[in-house]
Amino acid sequence: MNRLPLLFSNDLTDPAHRLGPRPDDGVLVIEGPEAERFLQGQITIDIHRLALGDWQIAAQCTPKGRMRVSGVITRLGPERFGFRMDRRLLTYCLDTLKPYATFFKVALSITDWAVYWALSLREVALPQLPTAIAILRANLPTMANLPTMANLPTMADTRTLIEYWVPATTSPEQLQAAGYSLDQRLAGKLAWHCGWAWVSLATRERFLPQSFNYDQQSGIHFNKGCYTGQEIIARLHYKGDTKERLFHAIAKSEQAFPGQLGDSLLGPDGQRLGTLVAASSEMDAHNQHQTFCTFCGPGCQDPDLEKRMAASQLSATPDGKSTDEPDEHLATGWRADAWQLVIA
């Protein structure tokens, strides 16, 4: 099980039974008598360690070690696994795995399952979802022993993050009947507070697993043997230095945040500080837009990062260079009124 630091803003400590949909997520099922052996040669973790019902962050990479997809994998049965990832990458992942799968007694299938997150407070038991296909739990650590970041309040007792996989036919009425109310913002904010990010359509084949901090989250097992991309990933671990890491910030602005995943954050000198890999927006108590952003890039090593972010702007192109093509989402040149940098 992963145990990662989680920082709570006040509204995340509300004991109401809230369920956060993750509409961009989908699940690929891998099953068959050789499913375990097949996955062992394809993903960054040692699948043999995964017991029934356990889960782990994992990635599937190119031969050059760049992540094609990433997400959470769980053992659904003795010869059956589920890999949750960006829904738009399911077909892409299936197509990249098929050539390898022909040599194994294994079947790959894209499901129509929906994914939801909930936060369990210790003193309040969560209602059960009778339609759940899988229930994944992350026991988050006691906050008393962790540093407070960005002046966000912390909780002194354990919380549990619950991830549900349910049939797509599960209706909002069924969820409400089970005792939940839907909160569209919950899942995005929880992922930000946990320090998690996943490969998206805009960031596939661009980053090494270490760039998303998976080596710090048990998402890479370095003693498992060979898998696709393993040589590059292991060389970086043992001999190199990861130049790009995740860093987290809150953008505050009178205008709505126009950024999309894959956009670049450029410093005042035009150099790329990072790539936007996750974002979740809301209105704060002063009716101002605030967006919880996760970036991946060299800015993580910049001692003056917060100062440079104050004069930064977004670019809608991956390398930060201008283009003659129309900018449909108007991100290029956007500046936040203020940035609050959060160092994990």
C-alpha positions as CSV (number, residue, x, y, z in Angstrom):
1,M,0.0,0.0,0.0
2,N,1.1,3.6,-0.6
3,R,1.4,5.8,2.4
4,L,1.9,9.4,1.2
5,P,1.6,12.7,3.1
6,L,-1.8,14.4,2.7
7,L,-2.5,18.0,3.5
8,F,-6.1,19.1,4.0
9,S,-7.7,22.4,3.3
10,N,-10.7,23.1,5.5
11,D,-13.4,21.9,3.2
12,L,-11.7,18.5,2.8
13,T,-12.2,17.8,6.5
14,D,-15.9,18.0,6.1
15,P,-17.3,14.6,7.3
16,A,-20.1,14.6,4.8
17,H,-20.3,11.5,2.6
18,R,-19.0,13.1,-0.6
19,L,-18.0,11.2,-3.7
20,G,-15.7,12.7,-6.3
21,P,-16.1,11.4,-9.8
22,R,-13.0,10.9,-12.0
23,P,-14.6,11.0,-15.5
24,D,-11.2,11.1,-17.3
25,D,-10.2,7.7,-15.8
26,G,-10.8,4.3,-17.2
27,V,-9.7,0.7,-16.5
28,L,-7.9,-1.8,-18.6
29,V,-8.2,-5.5,-17.5
30,I,-5.4,-7.9,-18.0
31,E,-6.3,-11.6,-17.3
32,G,-5.3,-15.1,-18.1
33,P,-3.0,-17.9,-16.8
34,E,0.1,-15.8,-17.8
35,A,-1.2,-12.4,-17.0
36,E,1.2,-12.0,-14.1
37,R,4.3,-13.0,-16.1
38,F,3.2,-10.7,-19.0
39,L,2.8,-7.7,-16.7
40,Q,6.1,-8.4,-15.0
41,G,7.9,-7.6,-18.3
42,Q,5.8,-4.4,-19.0
43,I,5.4,-2.2,-15.9
44,T,7.6,-0.5,-13.5
45,I,6.6,-2.5,-10.3
46,D,7.2,-6.1,-9.2
47,I,3.7,-7.5,-9.9
48,H,4.6,-10.7,-7.9
49,R,4.4,-8.6,-4.7
50,L,0.8,-7.5,-5.3
51,A,-1.6,-9.5,-3.1
52,L,-5.3,-9.8,-3.8
53,G,-7.0,-6.5,-3.3
54,D,-3.7,-4.5,-3.0
55,W,-2.8,-1.7,-5.4
56,Q,0.2,0.2,-6.5
57,I,1.2,3.2,-8.6
58,A,2.8,1.9,-11.8
59,A,3.8,3.0,-15.3
60,Q,4.2,1.4,-18.7
61,C,7.1,2.8,-20.7
62,T,8.7,3.0,-24.1
63,P,12.1,1.3,-24.7
64,K,13.6,4.7,-23.9
65,G,12.0,4.8,-20.5
66,R,9.4,7.5,-21.3
67,M,6.0,6.8,-19.8
68,R,3.3,5.8,-22.2
69,V,0.7,5.5,-19.4
70,S,0.6,5.6,-15.7
71,G,-1.9,5.1,-12.9
72,V,-2.9,2.5,-10.4
73,I,-2.8,-1.3,-10.8
74,T,-4.6,-3.8,-8.6
75,R,-5.0,-7.6,-8.4
76,L,-8.7,-8.4,-9.0
77,G,-8.2,-12.1,-8.8
78,P,-5.4,-14.8,-9.0
79,E,-5.0,-14.3,-12.7
80,R,-6.8,-11.0,-13.2
81,F,-5.5,-7.4,-12.9
82,G,-7.0,-3.9,-13.4
83,F,-4.9,-1.0,-14.5
84,R,-6.6,2.4,-14.0
85,M,-5.3,5.2,-16.3
86,D,-6.4,8.2,-18.4
87,R,-9.4,7.0,-20.3
88,R,-8.2,8.6,-23.5
89,L,-5.1,6.4,-23.4
90,L,-6.9,3.1,-23.0
91,T,-6.9,2.2,-26.7
92,Y,-3.3,3.5,-27.2
93,C,-2.1,1.4,-24.3
94,L,-4.0,-1.7,-25.6
95,D,-2.4,-1.2,-29.0
96,T,1.1,-0.9,-27.6
97,L,0.7,-4.0,-25.4
98,K,-0.9,-6.3,-28.1
99,P,2.4,-7.2,-29.9
100,Y,3.8,-8.4,-26.6
101,A,0.6,-10.1,-25.5
102,T,0.7,-12.5,-28.6
103,F,3.4,-14.5,-26.8
104,F,1.4,-15.0,-23.6
105,K,-1.8,-16.7,-22.6
106,V,-3.4,-13.4,-21.7
107,A,-6.4,-11.3,-22.7
108,L,-6.6,-7.5,-22.6
109,S,-9.9,-5.7,-22.5
110,I,-11.1,-2.1,-22.1
111,T,-13.9,-1.7,-19.5
112,D,-16.6,0.9,-19.2
113,W,-16.2,1.1,-15.5
114,A,-16.4,4.5,-13.7
115,V,-14.0,5.7,-11.1
116,Y,-14.8,7.6,-7.9
117,W,-12.8,8.9,-4.9
118,A,-14.0,9.4,-1.4
119,L,-12.3,10.5,1.8
120,S,-13.0,8.4,4.9
121,L,-12.7,10.3,8.2
122,R,-11.8,8.0,11.1
123,E,-14.8,8.9,13.3
124,V,-17.2,8.6,10.4
125,A,-17.7,5.3,8.6
126,L,-18.3,5.6,4.8
127,P,-21.4,4.0,3.3
128,Q,-20.8,1.0,1.2
129,L,-21.3,1.0,-2.6
130,P,-23.1,-2.4,-3.3
131,T,-22.2,-2.1,-7.0
132,A,-18.5,-1.6,-6.5
133,I,-16.3,-3.9,-8.6
134,A,-13.1,-2.9,-6.8
135,I,-12.4,-0.9,-3.6
136,L,-8.9,0.5,-3.2
137,R,-7.8,2.0,0.1
138,A,-4.8,4.3,0.8
139,N,-4.2,4.7,4.5
140,L,-2.7,8.2,4.8
141,P,-0.3,8.9,7.6
142,T,-0.7,10.8,10.8
143,M,-0.2,14.5,10.1
144,A,1.4,15.2,13.5
145,N,4.8,14.0,12.3
146,L,4.8,15.8,9.0
147,P,5.8,19.4,8.2
148,T,3.0,21.9,7.5
149,M,3.3,23.3,3.9
150,A,2.1,26.6,2.6
151,N,0.3,27.3,5.9
152,L,-2.4,24.7,5.0
153,P,-4.0,23.2,8.1
154,T,-3.1,19.5,8.8
155,M,-5.1,16.8,10.6
156,A,-3.7,15.1,13.6
157,D,-5.3,11.7,12.9
158,T,-5.4,9.2,10.1
159,R,-7.6,9.5,7.0
160,T,-8.2,6.9,4.3
161,L,-8.6,7.6,0.6
162,I,-11.1,5.3,-1.0
163,E,-11.1,4.6,-4.7
164,Y,-14.2,2.8,-6.1
165,W,-14.5,1.2,-9.5
166,V,-18.2,0.8,-10.4
167,P,-20.2,-0.2,-13.5
168,A,-20.8,2.7,-15.9
169,T,-24.6,2.0,-15.5
170,T,-24.4,3.1,-11.9
171,S,-26.7,6.1,-11.7
172,P,-26.4,9.2,-9.5
173,E,-29.6,8.1,-7.9
174,Q,-28.0,4.8,-6.8
175,L,-25.0,6.7,-5.4
176,Q,-27.4,9.0,-3.5
177,A,-29.4,6.0,-2.3
178,A,-26.1,4.6,-0.9
179,G,-25.7,7.8,1.1
180,Y,-23.3,9.8,-1.0
181,S,-23.5,13.3,-2.6
182,L,-21.4,14.0,-5.7
183,D,-18.7,16.6,-5.4
184,Q,-17.1,17.4,-8.8
185,R,-14.0,19.1,-7.2
186,L,-13.1,16.5,-4.6
187,A,-11.0,14.0,-6.6
188,G,-8.9,16.7,-8.3
189,K,-8.1,18.4,-5.0
190,L,-7.3,15.1,-3.2
191,A,-4.8,14.1,-6.0
192,W,-3.1,17.5,-5.6
193,H,-2.9,17.2,-1.8
194,C,-1.5,13.7,-2.2
195,G,1.2,14.8,-4.6
196,W,0.0,12.5,-7.3
197,A,0.0,13.0,-11.1
198,W,-0.7,10.7,-14.0
199,V,0.3,10.6,-17.6
200,S,-2.3,12.2,-19.9
201,L,-2.9,12.3,-23.6
202,A,-0.9,15.6,-23.7
203,T,2.1,14.2,-21.7
204,R,2.5,10.6,-23.0
205,E,6.0,9.6,-23.9
206,R,7.5,12.8,-22.5
207,F,8.6,12.0,-19.0
208,L,10.5,9.3,-17.1
209,P,8.7,7.7,-14.1
210,Q,11.2,9.5,-11.7
211,S,10.0,12.8,-13.1
212,F,6.6,12.1,-11.6
213,N,8.2,11.1,-8.3
214,Y,7.2,7.5,-8.7
215,D,10.5,6.4,-7.3
216,Q,9.5,8.1,-4.1
217,Q,6.0,6.6,-4.1
218,S,6.9,2.9,-4.5
219,G,5.9,3.2,-8.2
220,I,9.3,1.8,-9.4
221,H,10.9,-1.4,-8.1
222,F,14.5,-1.4,-9.1
223,N,15.3,-5.1,-8.2
224,K,12.5,-6.7,-10.2
225,G,14.4,-7.5,-13.3
226,C,13.9,-6.6,-16.9
227,Y,10.9,-4.7,-18.4
228,T,10.4,-2.3,-21.2
229,G,12.4,0.8,-20.6
230,Q,14.1,-0.7,-17.5
231,E,17.7,0.0,-18.6
232,I,17.2,3.7,-19.0
233,I,15.2,4.0,-15.8
234,A,17.7,2.0,-13.7
235,R,20.7,3.9,-15.1
236,L,19.1,7.2,-14.1
237,H,18.5,5.8,-10.6
238,Y,22.0,4.4,-10.0
239,K,24.2,6.8,-12.0
240,G,22.3,9.9,-12.8
241,D,20.4,12.8,-11.3
242,T,16.7,13.5,-12.1
243,K,16.6,16.9,-13.6
244,E,12.8,17.2,-13.6
245,R,10.5,16.6,-10.6
246,L,7.0,17.6,-9.7
247,F,6.3,20.9,-7.9
248,H,2.9,22.1,-6.7
249,A,1.5,25.6,-6.7
250,I,-1.8,27.5,-6.3
251,A,-2.7,30.1,-9.0
252,K,-4.9,32.9,-7.9
253,S,-6.6,35.1,-10.5
254,E,-9.6,37.3,-11.2
255,Q,-9.9,35.4,-14.5
256,A,-10.6,31.7,-15.0
257,F,-7.5,29.5,-15.4
258,P,-7.1,28.8,-19.2
259,G,-4.3,26.3,-18.9
260,Q,-4.6,22.7,-20.3
261,L,-2.4,19.7,-19.5
262,G,0.8,19.8,-21.5
263,D,1.1,23.6,-21.4
264,S,4.4,25.1,-20.4
265,L,5.1,27.5,-17.5
266,L,7.7,30.0,-18.7
267,G,9.9,32.1,-16.5
268,P,10.6,35.8,-17.1
269,D,13.6,34.9,-19.3
270,G,11.4,32.6,-21.4
271,Q,12.9,29.4,-20.1
272,R,10.6,26.5,-19.3
273,L,10.1,26.1,-15.6
274,G,7.7,23.1,-15.9
275,T,4.9,21.4,-17.8
276,L,1.4,21.4,-16.4
277,V,0.5,17.8,-15.6
278,A,-2.5,18.2,-13.3
279,A,-4.9,21.0,-12.4
280,S,-8.1,21.5,-10.5
281,S,-10.0,24.8,-10.2
282,E,-12.5,26.4,-7.8
283,M,-13.7,29.7,-6.5
284,D,-12.3,30.7,-3.1
285,A,-14.1,32.5,-0.3
286,H,-13.4,35.9,-1.9
287,N,-15.0,34.8,-5.2
288,Q,-11.5,34.6,-6.8
289,H,-10.4,31.8,-9.1
290,Q,-7.8,29.5,-7.5
291,T,-6.3,26.5,-9.3
292,F,-4.4,23.7,-7.7
293,C,-1.6,23.1,-10.2
294,T,1.0,20.4,-10.5
295,F,4.0,21.0,-12.8
296,C,6.8,18.7,-13.9
297,G,10.1,20.3,-14.9
298,P,13.5,21.7,-14.1
299,G,12.0,24.5,-11.9
300,C,11.9,22.0,-9.1
301,Q,15.7,22.6,-8.6
302,D,15.5,26.4,-8.9
303,P,16.2,28.1,-5.5
304,D,14.4,31.2,-6.8
305,L,11.5,29.3,-8.2
306,E,8.8,31.3,-6.3
307,K,10.3,34.6,-7.4
308,R,10.5,33.5,-11.0
309,M,6.9,32.1,-10.9
310,A,5.7,35.6,-9.9
311,A,6.7,36.8,-13.3
312,S,5.9,33.7,-15.2
313,Q,3.4,33.0,-18.0
314,L,1.7,30.1,-19.6
315,S,2.5,28.9,-23.1
316,A,0.2,26.6,-25.1
317,T,3.1,24.9,-26.9
318,P,5.2,22.1,-25.2
319,D,8.5,23.9,-25.8
320,G,7.2,27.4,-25.0
321,K,7.9,28.7,-28.5
322,S,5.3,30.8,-30.3
323,T,3.4,29.4,-33.3
324,D,1.2,30.8,-36.1
325,E,-1.6,28.4,-35.2
326,P,-4.6,30.0,-33.4
327,D,-4.6,29.4,-29.7
328,E,-8.0,27.8,-29.0
329,H,-7.8,27.8,-25.2
330,L,-6.1,31.2,-24.9
331,A,-3.4,30.0,-22.5
332,T,-0.4,31.6,-24.2
333,G,0.6,34.8,-22.3
334,W,-1.7,34.1,-19.3
335,R,-0.3,35.3,-16.0
336,A,-1.7,34.6,-12.5
337,D,-2.3,37.5,-10.2
338,A,-0.4,35.5,-7.6
339,W,1.3,32.1,-7.1
340,Q,1.6,30.2,-3.9
341,L,4.3,27.6,-4.2
342,V,4.0,24.4,-2.2
343,I,7.2,22.4,-1.6
344,A,6.5,18.7,-0.7
